[in-house]
Amino acid sequence: MNHFNSKNITVVLGPTNTGKTHLAIERMTGYASGIIGFPLRLLARENYDRLVSKIGADKVALVTGEERIIPSDARYFCCTVESMPVKNNIDVCSTKTQFDFIAIDEIQLAGDYERGHVFTDRIMKARGVFETMLLGSETALPLLRALLPDARFEFRSRMSKLIYSGPRKLTRLKRRSAVVAFSAGDVYQIAEIVRRQRGGAAIVMGRLSPRTRNAQVEMYQNGDVDFLIATDAIGMGLNLDLSHVALSSQVKFDGHKKRKLLPAEIAQIAGRAGRHVNDGSFGVTDACPPLDVDTIEAIEYHRFEPLKSFYWRNSNLNFSSVRELLNSLEAPPPLPFLFRKRDALDHRAITALVEKASVRDMLAGPEEVKLLWSVASIPDFRQSLHENHYDMLAKLFVALAEEGSLSENIIADAMARLDRLDGDIDTLMTRLSYIRTWTYISQRSDWTD
């Protein structure tokens, strides 16, 4: 597939609440088959539920790292971008890798340090037979024009106004408000204050299990509680009934360092307030410094600095040996504005794994190298990259290389150690993270019986 094939591509750009995702779903269901890659598991689930109610559960599939619902006659797939069944994706969730229609949502994430290389790969390679649609922010426009010169560009305006309302105390927030924090500890602390003072709050974080996250969103949407406490995950397109979004901080940890949020990032989060033609407001809590005038103006008028680069990594990998695999991962990018992703978690994991004698002893040929890469790609949801994670990956690889699948005992033993309710919040969250990792593993039908 030609990396730079940009025919039959429509790029739809605009701020939040412009109907971009709705447009993509309408276009997709006009074809016999289609797939949309979303930036979040929650967003994939939300649109899966919408499609199921519209056309029936037998025609729609949901594929994320932790949830897989794939009817035999599925025609439309809602996936996370990482889980899309595209060519060269080792963890293919379906024998079907060609679709009449393909869309990628929030394509400006190609500029994200951690996940950008995956989005860039999909932008360059994922193509529908008849139509490809890319959705996102205008901050990506110059790079997309350079990357896809034959694409057709459409621009959309927000359907409602977004107005800054300044700082407010947690106890004075209006109903149907979301408070956004940037750590699990802060989310729980704020939720406890709101529950004591205002009577109830739902919690939405990426670290929660799918069932828990879905239940919390439903509790808020049904009106059982009037306040939502969330991480910045809600900024990636969740269609919630919010009238106001308040930041509890302007600083986040981006995987490498703590830094101040960019105006475009604040806009992505604040833009969840106000749906369709209903205006929304945004502000800060009393614990957060007020936003400066330039940032407020940029958000209200949707004017942001364009991205200067996308992250990229070679996806045409050579599995003839570990050395050749590592060399192919380090191939240089084809264009000057593409920055090679150097320390992705899977790359670091495989480098650590080949240092272990038990792993090296099992590397007989290309099939074992490919298996090792699949195992190295298992997420460490604790985000610790602790040696314990590498030890677990090594044991999984050896078991799979020797037996071809994981025995029930291996998974049962892991679950038995995690099936406990004692401990503080951090301990419980760590156990949940382990469970999310095992959920990911157990979704691999070729690894389990």
N, C-alpha and C positions, 0 to 999 in steps of 0.2 A: 504493500500500500504506500502510495506516495505521501511522504510527510507533509508536503506543502500543497497538496490537492485542496483547493479552496472553492471549487465549483459546487453549486447547489448548497451553499452554506449561507444561512441567514444569521446575522449577529444582531441581537436585540439588546440595546443598552439603555440604562436609565436608573434612577434611584429606587428605593423601596416603594412598595405600594403603587406599582405601575401596571400590574397585571401580566408581567412577563411569564411567570410560571403557568398561569391559567391559559395564556396563549399557547404555550408549548404543549400542554395536555390536550387542548382542543385540536391542535395540529396533529399530534401523535395518533389520537383516536380516529382520525380521518384516514389512516393507513391500516394495512392488514397487520402490521407488527411495529413495535417501537420500544425504545428504552430511554429513560431519563436518569442521568447521574446527578445526584444531589450531594451537597457538602456535609450533610448530617444524617445520622440514623433516624432521628426524630422527624426530620423533614421528609425523608423517604417513606417513613411509616404514615405520616399525615396524608401524603398524596396517594399512597397505596390504598388507604381507607376511603379516600374520596373516589378513586377509580372503581373500587369494589362496589361501592354504593351506586355507582353510575352504570357499570356494564357487567357486574357479576364477578364473584370470587374465582370462578373457574377460568377466567381470561386474564387475570392479573397476578404477577409474581412480585414478591418483595425479597430483595437480596442485600443484606448488609453483613458486616463481620459477625454479628450475633443473632440475626434472625434470617431464616430462609424459608419462604413459603413459595413453592414452585409447582403449581398445578401442571399436569401433563399437557394440557392444551393452552398453557399461558401464551398470550400474544403480546402483552405489554409488561415491561419490567420497570419497577421503581427500585433503584439501587443507590448505594453510596458510590461516589466516583471511584474509590479504590476497588470496589467489588463488581464493577461493570464487567459483563462477560464479553471482553473484547479480545482480539487476536493478541497473542503473546502474554495474555494474563494466565499465569500458571494455575491459579485457583479458579478455574472456569466453573461457574455455577450452573451452566446449562450447555448442552451440546450445540445450542443455537448461538452463533456469534455474528450473524448477519441480520440486520433489522432494516425495515423500510425507512424508519425515522430514528434519528438519534439526537438527543439534546443533552447539553452539559449546563448545569446551573452554577451561578456565582463564579464565573470564569476569572474574575480578578484575583481569585485565590492562587492563580499561577504565580503571583508575586509573593506568596507566603513561604517563609524559609523552610518550615517543616514539611508541608504537603504540596508545595507549588509544583514540584517536578511531576507529580501524578496528574495534576490538572493540565500542565503544559503538554504532557504526553497524549492526553485525551483530545486536547484542542488540535494537535498536529495529526493524530492518527484515527480517532474514532469517527467513522463516516457512515451515515445512513445510505441505503441503496438509492433512495430518491431525495431525501432531504436531511440536512444536518442543521441544528439550531443551537447557537451559543448565547447564553443569557448572562448578564452581569452589569457591572458598573462602568460608567464612561471613563473611569481612571485607566482602564485597560485599552482604550481606543487606539492610541498611536502604535502600540506593539502589535495589536491584532491586525491593523492595516498593513504593517510590515510583514507579518507572518502569513496573512491570508489576503493577498491583493485582489483576488477575484470574488471575494465574498460580498454579499449585499448587506448593508448596514441600515438598521432602523433605530430610531431614537424615541423614547417614550417619556412623558412627563408624569410626575406624581399626581394621583387623583385627589389628594387632599393636602392641606397645609400642615406644616410641622413647625411649632412655635416654642421658643424657649421660655420657660416659666420660672427660672431661677431656682435657688435652694429651698428645700422644705424639710422639716423634721419628719422622721419616720412616722411619728404619731399623727402628723397632719396631712399625710398623703391622701389624695382623693381615691375613692374606690375604683377598681379596675385599673390599678397601677402595677407596674413591675419595678422591682429594685434589682439592679444588676451589680453583682460583686465578682471578684476575680480569683477566689479560692474557695474550696469546700468549707473551710472553717468559717470564713466570713459569711457565706450563704446561710449556714446553720445558725450562726449568732444573730444575724439580722432577722431570720425567720422566727427565732424564739422571741425577739423583742416585739415583732409585729403580731405574733400570736397572743402574747400577753396583753398587748395594748389594744389590738384591733379585732381579735377574735378568731383569726385563722389565716393561713397562708399555704400555698402550694410551692413546691420546690422543683426546679428543673435544672439538672446538670448532666453533662455527658457521662459522668462517672457512675450514674445510677444504672441499674439494669433496665432493659427495654420495657419490661412489664411495669416496673415502678414508675419510670418516666411517663409512660402512656397513661397510667392511673392518675398521676399528679396533674398532667395537662387536662385530662378529662374532668377532674375535680374543679379546676379553675374555670374551664369553659362552661361547665354546667351551672356555675354560680354558687357552688357549695362554699367557696371562699372567694374573697374579693381582691386578694393580693397574691402576686407571684414573685417569688425570690429566685433569681436565676443567675447563672454565669453568662458570659457573653455569647454562649451557644445560641441564645434566642435571636441573635442578630442575623443568623443565616437563613432567614426566610420563614420562620414559623408563623402561621397565620392565627394569631391569638387575638382575642377581643380586648385589646389594651387601649386605654385612653391616654395614659401617661407612662413614661419611662424615666426612672431616676437612677443616675449613676452613684454608687457609693464610693467610687474611687476613679481617678483618671490614670492609674498606674496598673500595669499587668506584667506578669512574668511570661515572656514569649518563648520559653524553652531554653533560653541562654542567659537572659538578664532581665531585670525589671526595667521597664521603660514607660514613658508617657504614651498614652493612646494618641494615634493620629486622628485628625478631624474626620477623615473618611471612615475610620473604624468606629468613632463615636456615632457618626451618621447612620452607619449600618445597624447599630444597636438601637439608637433613638427612633429610627424609622419604623420600628415595630408598633409605635403608637399611632393610632388613627388608622382605620381600615376603610378601603373604598373611598367614599366621598366624605367620611367623617374625619374632621380635623383631629390631630393629635398634638400632645405637648411633651417636652422633655426638659429635664433639669438635673439637679444633683441633690443628694441628701445633705443634712447639716454637717456630716463628717467629711464631706468632699469639698475642696476649693471650688468656687464658682468658675464656670467656663469663661475664657476671655472673649472679647468682642469679635475678634477675627474668626475664631472657631465657631461661634454662634452664627455669624453671617454666612460662613461657608456651608454649615449644615442647613440653614433655612433656605439658602438659594442654590444648594447642590453644586458648589464650585470647589473642586479639589485638585490637588497636584496630580498629574498623570504618573502612572508607574513607569519606571525607567528600565526595568528588567523583569524577566520571568526566570524562575528556576527550572532546570532541565536535568534529566539523567537518561543515559542511553537505556532503551528497553529491548534492544536486539541483543540479548545476552548469549554468550558462548558457554555451553555447559560441558565442553569436552574435558575440562579439568578445573579444579578450584582456581589455579593460577589464571587460566584464561577467563574464567567468570569474573574474577576481581579486575583483570585488565579491561574487560568489556564494560564493567561498571564505571571505570575511570576514563572512558573515552571522552574526548573534548567535544563541546557543543558545536553545532553547525553554524550558528549565527552569533555575532558579537554581543547582542543584547540578551542572550541566554546564558545564565550563570550555572555552572555545573554544581549539582547538589553533592556535597563532599562527605557528609557524615550522617547519612540517613540511618535510622535505627536498625533496619535490616542489614545494611552494609556493615555496621559495627558489630552486629550479632554474628554474622558469618565469619568475620575476622577473628572473633573470640572463639567460636566453635572449632575452627580448624586448628587451634592451638591445643585442643584436647585430644589425647592419644586414642580414647575410645571412639571418637568421631573419625579421626584419620584412618583407623583400622577398617572402617566400613566403607570407605570411598573407593569402590572397585571400578567405577566408570561413570559415564555421563548421566545415567539414570539416578545414581546415588547423589551426584552433584546437584541435579535438579531437585531431588527430594530435600537435600540439605538447605537449598535456597528457599524452598517452601516453608521449612521449619523455621529458618532464620527470620522469615517474614511474619511469624506469629507476634502480634503486638504485646508489648509489656504495658498493660493498662495501668500499672502502678507508676509508670514513667520514671522508674528508678534506675533501669539498666543495671541492677544489682547482679552480682555473680550468681545468686540463687536462680535468677531467670535463665542465665546461660546454662546452668547445671540442669534445669528442667528441660530446656531445649535439647541438650545433648542426650538426655535419657529418652526423650521422645524420638529423636532421630534414630538412635540405636535400635529401639523397639520396632519402629516402622521399617528400618532397613532389614532387620532380622526376620520379622514376622509378617510384614506387609500391612498390618493394621494394629490398632491399639486394643489390648484386651479390656474386657469389662472391669477387671480387677484394678487396672491402672487408674481408670477414671473414678471408680468407686472409692478407692483409697484416697484420692485427691479430694473428693467431695466430703468424705467422712471427716477429714481434718478441718474442712472449712465450715461444716454444718454446726456452727456454734453462735450463740447470741451474746456471750459475755464480752466485756471490754468497753473501752471508750469509743467515741466516734471515729477517731483515726484508725483504731484497730478494726472496727467494723468496715470502714471504707477500704482498708487494705484487703480484707477478706472478699469484699465485693469485687475488687479489682482482679483478684485471683480467679474468682468465679467467672468474670467476664472473659478472661483469657481461656478458661476451659470451655466456655460456651462457644468461643471462636473455633477452638480445636474440634469440638464435637460436631460442628456444622460441616466439617469436611467429610463427605460421604465416602470418599476413597480412603479415609484413615480409620473409620470406625465401622463396626458391623451393625 
